[in-house]
Amino acid sequence: MDLKKEILLCYAEADDIPVESGLKGWISNFHKFLTTLLSQISKEVPEVKLVTETNFASINMAESGAILAVTTRNLAKNQEFVQALNEYGKTKRQNDQLVLGGISSFFKILKGAYDPDAYFKEYVDLISYDFYLIDPLTGDPQEFTRFFGSDAERSYWMKLVDMAYDLNQLFVNYKKGLVDEEKFPREKTVYLASTGVDMVIQRDIIKRELMRHGYKVMPDHSLPKEVKSLDLMVREDLNKCRLAIHMVGEDYGYKPKGSELSVVDLQNRIASEHTFQMVEYNKDKEEREMFSRLVWVSPDLKNVTERQKIFIEDLKSDAASLEEAEVLQITLQELKSIIREELVAGGRFSKRGNIQGLNTEEEEEDTAQLIYLIHDKRDGAETEELKQYLKAQGYKVVSPTYEGDLVDLRYIHQENLRRCDASIIFYGSSTEDWIKTKLQDLLKAPGFGRIKPLKAKAVYVRGEKEGVDINQFEKNNAMILGKNGTFSPDHLRPFLTKLSD
């Protein structure tokens, strides 16, 4: 493919007005920063040529290696310029040259919140590079006028670095002679669902991490704005993937045309259906096509609407009924570890040994019944009296481990769920949501390989719980023990009676 090593940066002159007195405009700064980054990434740097409404007619766009279009209302006003850009895309598609090795030669850039699809119709399916900030408190979009500082580093510069590497890879693909998108194996393909506006930066971090380790991230195109088309496209993408990741924050997300549900909610529901279908598909197969789903709920939720609270509770309930789905409310760094474990080692479905803190006695050699006493890290000392009493009655008691690698701790917790005969969840310093999560873990224990049903499960309540309806836990068939009092052996009598039946 004989193309000039030339990048065209197309924009409207009205978008390059100086942002502050004496400073260059948005486009001029963007051009300077991008050129600098490209020179640091590769020795063979394509020229980045500025193209506006005054000189585009003299440019042969078909001979360029890539077009960067700052798609704004100002650019859309010039119909001839827009037509020339669309013709570039139309010709490239006809020749199977618009996307090379998964990277488009047309970069759709948004410097502010604007939907360019009505004008740039040849590029509706391309994901845009969004160079603006969403205010986490108000949800309002904000254009960058200052290009340095913490906000710019987390959003503007991270996106600019991504674009520079994508441009460099595009020209590497030209050298390789690629003419269409490379086919990725299913085991190396991940569905990273689109998010609400408050999770965009976190999603970009996970996407960058996955791509750095050689994974293809779906969707690699813009999601349709109409619900039926969106549904079809999400299902097609999920069929190509080994893992689906959903990141949930305070923003419920926008609603596509024809739907009362947000795009975040819809993707979760479709992925849930897909998980059920994969379970059914694998029942009669000797070699399973592994598929799992991780739902990450931000641990920093503060301003959550009632609608979002209901959505998050529905997610947790849904995951509790699925063998291959899990809801996590951990740090972003810990999420990276869990994702890597799922993809590299098979996650919760892998068999591992020699983990510090894992009790590996053979069950057939020990006739004592095993009780899993689940408690928050802060309540370890508070559970000691309860634990010692159970041991004195001839039961074997295990508790969660809180020291060590997160992936190992998760595996130990799941092994304890798989092996125990009964479980008590200690409600001391923990939150109501934490208790609900642990009850859901007990419900989905069969997903970790558990065969026999639990003989008994209970929530042991220590201390006053103002504003909490303790009896709600009985909906999960959990006994309520303790009743806010200090420990007494009598509290355990109903539980031990059921365990001995």
C-alpha positions as CSV (number, residue, x, y, z in Angstrom):
1,M,0.0,0.0,0.0
2,D,1.7,3.2,-1.2
3,L,0.6,6.0,1.0
4,K,2.3,9.2,2.0
5,K,3.5,9.2,5.6
6,E,1.4,12.2,6.2
7,I,-1.3,12.8,8.9
8,L,-4.0,15.4,8.2
9,L,-5.3,17.3,11.2
10,C,-8.6,18.7,9.9
11,Y,-10.5,21.4,11.9
12,A,-12.5,24.6,11.7
13,E,-10.4,27.8,12.2
14,A,-13.1,29.0,14.7
15,D,-12.0,26.2,17.0
16,D,-8.5,27.5,17.3
17,I,-9.2,30.8,19.0
18,P,-6.7,31.5,21.8
19,V,-8.0,29.9,25.0
20,E,-6.6,32.7,27.2
21,S,-4.9,36.0,26.5
22,G,-1.6,35.4,24.9
23,L,-2.0,31.6,24.7
24,K,-2.4,29.5,21.6
25,G,-5.7,28.0,20.7
26,W,-7.0,24.5,21.4
27,I,-5.9,23.1,18.0
28,S,-2.5,24.6,18.1
29,N,-1.8,23.2,21.5
30,F,-3.2,19.8,20.4
31,H,-1.0,19.8,17.3
32,K,2.1,20.7,19.3
33,F,1.6,18.1,22.0
34,L,0.7,15.3,19.5
35,T,3.7,16.0,17.3
36,T,6.0,15.9,20.4
37,L,4.6,12.6,21.5
38,L,4.9,11.0,18.1
39,S,8.5,12.0,17.9
40,Q,9.2,10.3,21.3
41,I,7.4,7.1,20.2
42,S,8.9,6.5,16.8
43,K,12.0,7.8,14.9
44,E,10.0,7.7,11.6
45,V,7.5,10.4,12.4
46,P,4.8,11.2,9.9
47,E,4.2,14.9,9.3
48,V,1.1,16.3,10.9
49,K,-0.3,18.7,8.5
50,L,-2.9,21.3,9.4
51,V,-6.0,21.4,7.2
52,T,-8.8,24.0,7.5
53,E,-11.8,25.2,5.4
54,T,-9.4,27.6,3.6
55,N,-7.0,25.0,2.2
56,F,-8.8,21.6,2.2
57,A,-9.7,21.8,-1.5
58,S,-6.0,21.7,-2.5
59,I,-5.3,18.6,-0.4
60,N,-5.4,15.1,-1.8
61,M,-6.9,13.3,1.2
62,A,-6.8,9.9,-0.4
63,E,-3.0,9.9,-0.3
64,S,-2.8,10.6,3.4
65,G,-2.0,7.9,5.9
66,A,-4.5,9.1,8.5
67,I,-7.0,11.9,9.1
68,L,-7.6,13.4,12.5
69,A,-10.9,15.4,12.4
70,V,-11.8,17.7,15.2
71,T,-15.6,17.2,14.8
72,T,-17.4,20.3,16.1
73,R,-20.4,22.4,15.1
74,N,-18.0,24.8,13.5
75,L,-16.6,22.1,11.2
76,A,-20.1,20.8,10.4
77,K,-21.1,24.2,9.1
78,N,-18.8,23.8,6.0
79,Q,-20.7,21.3,3.9
80,E,-18.0,20.9,1.3
81,F,-15.4,20.2,3.9
82,V,-17.6,17.6,5.5
83,Q,-18.4,16.0,2.2
84,A,-14.7,15.7,1.4
85,L,-14.1,14.0,4.7
86,N,-17.0,11.6,4.2
87,E,-15.8,10.8,0.7
88,Y,-12.4,9.7,2.2
89,G,-14.2,7.3,4.5
90,K,-16.5,6.0,1.7
91,T,-13.5,5.2,-0.5
92,K,-11.6,3.6,2.3
93,R,-14.5,1.3,3.2
94,Q,-14.9,0.3,-0.4
95,N,-11.3,-0.7,-0.6
96,D,-11.3,-2.4,2.9
97,Q,-8.7,0.1,4.0
98,L,-10.6,2.2,6.7
99,V,-9.7,-0.2,9.5
100,L,-6.2,-1.8,9.5
101,G,-5.3,-4.3,12.2
102,G,-8.1,-3.0,14.4
103,I,-7.2,0.7,14.1
104,S,-9.1,3.2,11.9
105,S,-7.3,5.6,9.6
106,F,-9.9,8.2,10.5
107,F,-9.7,9.5,14.1
108,K,-12.9,11.2,15.3
109,I,-11.9,13.8,17.8
110,L,-14.3,15.6,20.2
111,K,-12.9,18.6,22.0
112,G,-16.3,19.1,23.7
113,A,-19.6,17.3,24.1
114,Y,-21.1,17.1,20.6
115,D,-22.7,14.4,18.5
116,P,-21.2,14.5,15.0
117,D,-23.0,11.5,13.6
118,A,-25.6,13.5,11.6
119,Y,-22.9,15.1,9.5
120,F,-20.0,12.6,9.5
121,K,-22.2,9.6,8.5
122,E,-19.3,7.5,7.2
123,Y,-17.9,7.3,10.7
124,V,-20.9,6.6,12.9
125,D,-19.6,3.2,14.0
126,L,-16.1,4.5,14.9
127,I,-15.3,5.2,18.6
128,S,-14.4,8.8,19.2
129,Y,-11.5,10.1,21.1
130,D,-13.1,12.4,23.7
131,F,-10.8,15.2,24.8
132,Y,-13.0,16.9,27.4
133,L,-13.9,16.4,31.0
134,I,-17.1,15.4,32.7
135,D,-17.7,17.2,36.1
136,P,-18.2,14.3,38.5
137,L,-20.7,16.3,40.7
138,T,-22.9,17.9,38.0
139,G,-22.3,15.6,35.0
140,D,-21.7,18.7,32.9
141,P,-19.1,18.5,30.1
142,Q,-16.1,20.9,30.3
143,E,-13.7,21.7,27.5
144,F,-10.0,21.9,28.5
145,T,-8.6,25.4,28.6
146,R,-5.7,24.5,30.8
147,F,-3.6,21.5,29.6
148,F,-1.6,20.8,32.7
149,G,-2.8,19.8,36.2
150,S,-4.3,16.7,37.8
151,D,-7.5,16.7,35.7
152,A,-5.6,17.1,32.4
153,E,-3.2,14.3,33.4
154,R,-6.0,11.9,34.1
155,S,-8.1,12.6,31.0
156,Y,-6.6,14.8,28.3
157,W,-3.1,13.5,28.4
158,M,-4.0,9.8,28.8
159,K,-6.2,10.0,25.8
160,L,-3.6,11.9,23.8
161,V,-1.0,9.2,24.6
162,D,-3.4,6.5,23.5
163,M,-4.0,8.3,20.2
164,A,-0.3,8.8,19.6
165,Y,0.3,5.0,20.1
166,D,-2.7,4.2,17.9
167,L,-1.3,6.4,15.1
168,N,2.1,4.8,15.4
169,Q,0.6,1.3,15.3
170,L,-1.5,2.3,12.2
171,F,1.7,3.1,10.3
172,V,3.3,-0.1,11.5
173,N,0.2,-1.9,10.1
174,Y,0.8,-0.2,6.8
175,K,4.3,-1.6,6.7
176,K,3.0,-5.1,7.5
177,G,0.6,-4.8,4.6
178,L,-2.5,-5.4,6.6
179,V,-5.7,-4.7,4.7
180,D,-8.4,-5.5,7.3
181,E,-8.9,-6.2,11.0
182,E,-6.8,-9.0,12.5
183,K,-8.7,-12.0,13.8
184,F,-8.3,-12.4,17.6
185,P,-8.8,-15.7,19.3
186,R,-11.8,-15.8,21.7
187,E,-9.5,-16.4,24.7
188,K,-7.8,-13.1,24.0
189,T,-10.9,-11.0,23.5
190,V,-12.7,-9.1,26.3
191,Y,-16.0,-7.2,26.4
192,L,-15.5,-4.0,28.4
193,A,-18.9,-2.5,28.6
194,S,-19.4,1.2,28.1
195,T,-20.1,3.1,31.4
196,G,-21.7,6.2,32.9
197,V,-19.8,9.4,32.6
198,D,-18.2,9.1,36.0
199,M,-16.5,5.9,35.1
200,V,-15.0,6.9,31.8
201,I,-11.5,7.4,33.2
202,Q,-11.5,4.2,35.1
203,R,-12.7,2.3,32.0
204,D,-9.9,3.8,30.0
205,I,-7.4,2.6,32.6
206,I,-8.7,-1.0,32.4
207,K,-8.8,-0.8,28.6
208,R,-5.2,0.4,28.4
209,E,-4.1,-2.4,30.7
210,L,-5.8,-5.1,28.7
211,M,-4.5,-3.8,25.4
212,R,-1.0,-3.6,26.8
213,H,-1.1,-7.3,27.6
214,G,-2.2,-8.2,24.1
215,Y,-6.0,-8.5,24.5
216,K,-8.5,-7.2,22.1
217,V,-11.2,-5.0,23.7
218,M,-14.8,-5.0,22.6
219,P,-16.8,-3.0,21.6
220,D,-14.3,-1.6,19.1
221,H,-17.0,0.6,17.5
222,S,-19.5,3.1,18.7
223,L,-22.7,1.6,20.1
224,P,-25.9,2.2,18.2
225,K,-28.2,4.8,19.7
226,E,-31.3,2.7,18.9
227,V,-32.1,-0.1,21.3
228,K,-32.8,-3.0,18.8
229,S,-29.6,-2.3,16.9
230,L,-27.7,-2.0,20.2
231,D,-29.0,-5.3,21.5
232,L,-28.0,-7.1,18.3
233,M,-24.5,-5.6,18.3
234,V,-23.8,-6.3,22.0
235,R,-24.8,-10.0,21.5
236,E,-22.6,-10.3,18.5
237,D,-19.6,-8.8,20.4
238,L,-20.2,-11.0,23.5
239,N,-20.0,-14.2,21.3
240,K,-16.4,-13.3,20.4
241,C,-15.4,-12.8,24.1
242,R,-14.0,-14.9,26.9
243,L,-14.8,-12.3,29.7
244,A,-17.2,-9.5,30.1
245,I,-16.4,-6.6,32.5
246,H,-19.0,-4.1,33.7
247,M,-18.0,-1.0,35.6
248,V,-20.7,0.7,37.7
249,G,-20.6,4.1,39.4
250,E,-23.0,6.8,40.4
251,D,-24.3,7.6,36.9
252,Y,-27.0,5.3,35.5
253,G,-26.1,6.2,31.9
254,Y,-28.0,7.5,28.9
255,K,-31.1,5.8,27.5
256,P,-30.9,4.7,23.9
257,K,-33.9,5.4,21.6
258,G,-36.8,3.1,22.3
259,S,-35.7,2.0,25.8
260,E,-36.5,2.9,29.4
261,L,-33.3,1.3,30.5
262,S,-29.8,2.9,30.2
263,V,-27.1,1.6,27.9
264,V,-25.2,0.5,31.1
265,D,-28.2,-1.4,32.3
266,L,-28.9,-3.0,28.9
267,Q,-25.4,-4.3,28.5
268,N,-25.6,-5.9,31.9
269,R,-28.9,-7.6,31.1
270,I,-27.7,-8.9,27.7
271,A,-24.5,-10.1,29.3
272,S,-26.5,-11.9,32.0
273,E,-28.5,-13.7,29.4
274,H,-25.4,-14.6,27.5
275,T,-23.9,-16.1,30.6
276,F,-26.9,-18.3,31.1
277,Q,-26.7,-19.4,27.5
278,M,-23.0,-20.3,27.8
279,V,-23.8,-22.4,30.9
280,E,-26.4,-24.3,29.0
281,Y,-24.2,-24.7,25.9
282,N,-21.3,-26.1,28.0
283,K,-23.4,-28.7,29.8
284,D,-23.0,-31.4,27.2
285,K,-19.5,-30.4,26.0
286,E,-16.3,-32.2,26.9
287,E,-14.3,-29.0,26.2
288,R,-16.0,-26.0,27.7
289,E,-16.0,-22.6,26.1
290,M,-15.2,-20.6,29.2
291,F,-17.0,-17.4,29.7
292,S,-17.2,-15.4,32.9
293,R,-18.5,-12.0,33.9
294,L,-17.2,-9.4,36.4
295,V,-19.3,-6.5,37.6
296,W,-17.2,-3.9,39.4
297,V,-19.1,-1.4,41.6
298,S,-17.0,1.6,42.6
299,P,-16.1,1.5,46.3
300,D,-16.3,5.3,46.3
301,L,-20.0,5.8,45.8
302,K,-21.4,8.9,47.5
303,N,-24.1,10.7,45.6
304,V,-26.2,7.7,44.5
305,T,-29.8,8.2,43.3
306,E,-32.6,5.8,44.3
307,R,-32.7,4.6,40.7
308,Q,-29.0,3.7,40.8
309,K,-29.3,2.0,44.2
310,I,-32.0,-0.3,42.8
311,F,-29.9,-1.0,39.7
312,I,-26.9,-2.0,41.9
313,E,-29.0,-4.2,44.1
314,D,-30.5,-5.9,41.0
315,L,-26.9,-6.5,39.8
316,K,-26.0,-8.2,43.0
317,S,-29.1,-10.4,43.1
318,D,-28.6,-11.4,39.5
319,A,-25.0,-12.3,40.0
320,A,-25.9,-14.4,43.0
321,S,-28.0,-16.7,40.8
322,L,-25.3,-17.1,38.1
323,E,-22.5,-19.6,38.5
324,E,-20.1,-17.6,36.3
325,A,-20.8,-14.0,37.4
326,E,-19.4,-12.0,40.3
327,V,-20.0,-8.6,41.8
328,L,-16.8,-6.9,43.2
329,Q,-16.6,-3.7,45.3
330,I,-12.8,-3.4,45.6
331,T,-10.1,-0.9,44.5
332,L,-9.3,-0.4,40.8
333,Q,-5.9,-1.9,41.4
334,E,-7.4,-5.0,43.0
335,L,-9.8,-5.3,40.1
336,K,-6.8,-5.4,37.7
337,S,-5.5,-8.4,39.7
338,I,-8.9,-10.2,39.5
339,I,-9.2,-9.6,35.7
340,R,-5.7,-11.0,35.1
341,E,-6.5,-14.0,37.3
342,E,-9.7,-14.7,35.3
343,L,-7.9,-14.4,31.9
344,V,-4.6,-16.1,32.7
345,A,-5.4,-18.7,35.3
346,G,-9.1,-19.4,34.9
347,G,-10.2,-17.4,37.9
348,R,-12.6,-19.1,40.3
349,F,-12.8,-22.2,38.1
350,S,-9.1,-23.0,38.4
351,K,-7.7,-25.6,40.8
352,R,-4.8,-24.4,42.9
353,G,-2.9,-25.6,46.0
354,N,-0.1,-24.6,48.3
355,I,-1.8,-21.3,49.2
356,Q,-0.9,-19.9,52.6
357,G,-4.0,-19.8,54.8
358,L,-5.9,-22.5,53.0
359,N,-6.9,-25.5,55.1
360,T,-6.4,-28.6,52.9
361,E,-7.4,-31.5,55.2
362,E,-9.1,-34.2,53.3
363,E,-12.8,-34.1,54.1
364,E,-13.2,-37.8,54.2
365,E,-10.6,-38.1,56.9
366,D,-12.3,-35.6,59.2
367,T,-15.8,-36.4,60.4
368,A,-16.3,-33.1,62.2
369,Q,-18.7,-30.8,60.5
370,L,-17.2,-27.6,59.1
371,I,-18.7,-24.2,60.0
372,Y,-17.5,-21.2,57.9
373,L,-17.6,-18.2,60.3
374,I,-17.5,-15.2,58.0
375,H,-16.6,-11.8,59.5
376,D,-15.1,-8.5,58.6
377,K,-11.4,-8.0,59.2
378,R,-12.2,-5.5,62.0
379,D,-14.3,-8.1,63.9
380,G,-11.7,-10.9,64.2
381,A,-11.3,-10.4,68.0
382,E,-15.0,-10.1,68.5
383,T,-15.7,-13.5,67.0
384,E,-13.2,-15.4,69.1
385,E,-15.6,-16.3,71.9
386,L,-18.1,-17.6,69.4
387,K,-15.5,-19.5,67.5
388,Q,-14.1,-21.2,70.7
389,Y,-17.6,-22.3,71.8
390,L,-18.3,-23.9,68.4
391,K,-14.9,-25.8,68.6
392,A,-15.7,-26.9,72.1
393,Q,-18.9,-28.5,70.8
394,G,-16.9,-30.6,68.3
395,Y,-17.2,-28.5,65.2
396,K,-14.3,-27.5,62.9
397,V,-14.4,-23.7,62.3
398,V,-12.7,-21.7,59.5
399,S,-12.7,-17.9,59.0
400,P,-11.7,-15.6,56.2
401,T,-8.0,-14.8,55.6
402,Y,-7.1,-11.1,55.3
403,E,-3.3,-11.3,54.8
404,G,-1.8,-12.1,51.5
405,D,-2.4,-11.7,47.8
406,L,-6.0,-10.6,46.9
407,V,-6.4,-13.3,44.3
408,D,-5.4,-16.0,46.9
409,L,-7.7,-14.5,49.5
410,R,-10.6,-14.7,47.0
411,Y,-9.8,-18.3,46.2
412,I,-9.7,-19.2,49.9
413,H,-13.1,-17.6,50.5
414,Q,-14.6,-19.6,47.6
415,E,-13.0,-22.8,48.8
416,N,-14.5,-22.3,52.3
417,L,-17.9,-21.7,50.7
418,R,-17.5,-24.9,48.7
419,R,-16.4,-27.1,51.6
420,C,-18.4,-25.9,54.6
421,D,-21.4,-27.7,56.1
422,A,-22.9,-24.5,57.5
423,S,-22.1,-20.8,57.8
424,I,-22.5,-18.0,60.2
425,I,-22.0,-14.4,59.1
426,F,-21.0,-12.1,61.9
427,Y,-22.6,-8.7,61.8
428,G,-20.5,-6.5,64.0
429,S,-18.6,-3.5,62.5
430,S,-19.5,-4.3,58.9
431,T,-22.1,-2.6,56.9
432,E,-25.6,-3.8,55.9
433,D,-24.4,-4.0,52.2
434,W,-21.4,-6.2,53.3
435,I,-23.8,-8.6,55.0
436,K,-26.0,-8.8,51.9
437,T,-22.9,-9.5,49.7
438,K,-21.9,-12.4,51.9
439,L,-25.4,-13.9,51.9
440,Q,-25.3,-13.7,48.1
441,D,-21.9,-15.5,48.1
442,L,-23.6,-18.3,50.0
443,L,-26.4,-18.5,47.4
444,K,-23.9,-18.8,44.6
445,A,-21.6,-21.3,46.3
446,P,-22.6,-24.0,43.7
447,G,-20.8,-21.9,41.2
448,F,-17.5,-22.6,43.1
449,G,-18.1,-26.4,42.8
450,R,-20.3,-26.9,45.8
451,I,-22.4,-30.1,45.5
452,K,-24.2,-30.6,48.8
453,P,-26.7,-28.1,50.2
454,L,-25.9,-26.0,53.3
455,K,-27.4,-27.5,56.4
456,A,-27.8,-24.1,58.1
457,K,-26.9,-20.5,57.6
458,A,-27.3,-17.5,59.9
459,V,-26.5,-13.9,60.6
460,Y,-25.1,-13.4,64.1
461,V,-25.9,-9.8,65.2
462,R,-23.6,-8.0,67.7
463,G,-24.6,-4.6,68.9
464,E,-27.4,-2.2,68.0
465,K,-28.1,-1.7,64.3
466,E,-30.0,1.5,64.0
467,G,-32.1,2.0,60.9
468,V,-31.5,-1.6,59.7
469,D,-34.3,-4.1,59.3
470,I,-32.6,-7.2,60.7
471,N,-35.4,-9.5,59.7
472,Q,-34.8,-8.8,56.0
473,F,-32.0,-11.4,56.1
474,E,-34.5,-14.1,56.6
475,K,-35.6,-13.6,53.0
476,N,-32.4,-15.5,52.1
477,N,-33.4,-18.3,54.5
478,A,-30.8,-17.1,57.0
479,M,-31.5,-17.5,60.7
480,I,-31.1,-14.4,62.9
481,L,-28.9,-15.0,66.0
482,G,-27.7,-12.8,68.8
483,K,-30.5,-10.3,68.7
484,N,-28.1,-7.4,69.6
485,G,-27.0,-8.9,72.9
486,T,-23.7,-10.1,74.2
487,F,-22.6,-13.6,73.4
488,S,-24.6,-16.5,75.0
489,P,-24.5,-20.2,74.0
490,D,-28.3,-20.1,73.9
491,H,-28.0,-17.8,70.8
492,L,-26.6,-20.7,68.8
493,R,-29.1,-23.4,69.9
494,P,-31.5,-23.0,66.9
495,F,-28.5,-23.1,64.5
496,L,-26.9,-26.1,66.0
497,T,-30.2,-27.9,66.2
498,K,-30.7,-27.5,62.5
499,L,-27.1,-28.5,61.9
500,S,-27.6,-31.8,63.7
501,D,-30.8,-32.7,61.9
